[in-house]
Amino acid sequence: MIKLLIDRQLPSSESIAARRNFNEILQSLPKKKTINSPWFYGAIGVSSILFLILLNFFV
């Protein structure tokens, strides 16, 4: 490991600038879906209403 760090050539500023393609990297990542699905809100809504009914019924 130390030999690799000692023998390593420092990158030039041009090579660093060429590798700074953050927009291209971000665009190549797969898109993640946020939790905006109506199925999610429907399940959460139904379960929370059911929980409140059961809470009132047993307490």
C-alpha positions in Angstrom: 0.0 0.0 0.0 2.8 2.5 0.9 4.6 1.7 -2.3 1.5 2.5 -4.4 1.2 5.8 -2.7 4.9 6.7 -3.1 5.1 5.6 -6.8 1.8 7.2 -7.7 2.0 10.1 -10.1 0.0 13.2 -9.1 -2.9 13.9 -11.5 -2.7 17.1 -13.5 -5.4 19.7 -13.2 -6.6 18.9 -16.8 -7.2 15.3 -15.8 -9.0 16.3 -12.7 -11.2 18.7 -14.7 -11.9 16.0 -17.2 -13.1 13.6 -14.5 -15.5 16.1 -13.0 -18.5 15.0 -14.9 -21.0 15.0 -12.0 -24.0 15.7 -14.1 -23.2 12.8 -16.4 -22.7 10.5 -13.4 -26.0 11.6 -11.8 -27.9 11.1 -15.0 -26.5 7.6 -15.4 -27.8 6.5 -12.0 -31.1 4.7 -11.9 -34.0 6.9 -10.9 -35.5 6.1 -7.5 -39.2 6.4 -7.1 -40.3 8.5 -4.2 -43.2 7.3 -2.0 -45.8 9.3 -3.9 -47.8 6.3 -5.0 -51.5 6.3 -4.2 -51.1 2.7 -3.0 -48.7 3.8 -0.3 -51.0 6.6 1.0 -54.0 4.3 0.7 -52.4 1.6 2.8 -51.1 4.0 5.4 -54.5 5.8 5.6 -56.5 2.5 5.9 -54.1 1.1 8.5 -54.1 4.3 10.6 -57.9 4.5 10.5 -58.1 0.8 11.5 -55.6 1.4 14.3 -57.6 4.3 15.6 -60.9 2.3 15.5 -59.2 -0.6 17.3 -57.6 1.7 19.8 -61.0 3.3 20.7 -62.7 -0.1 20.8 -60.2 -1.8 23.1 -59.3 1.1 25.4 
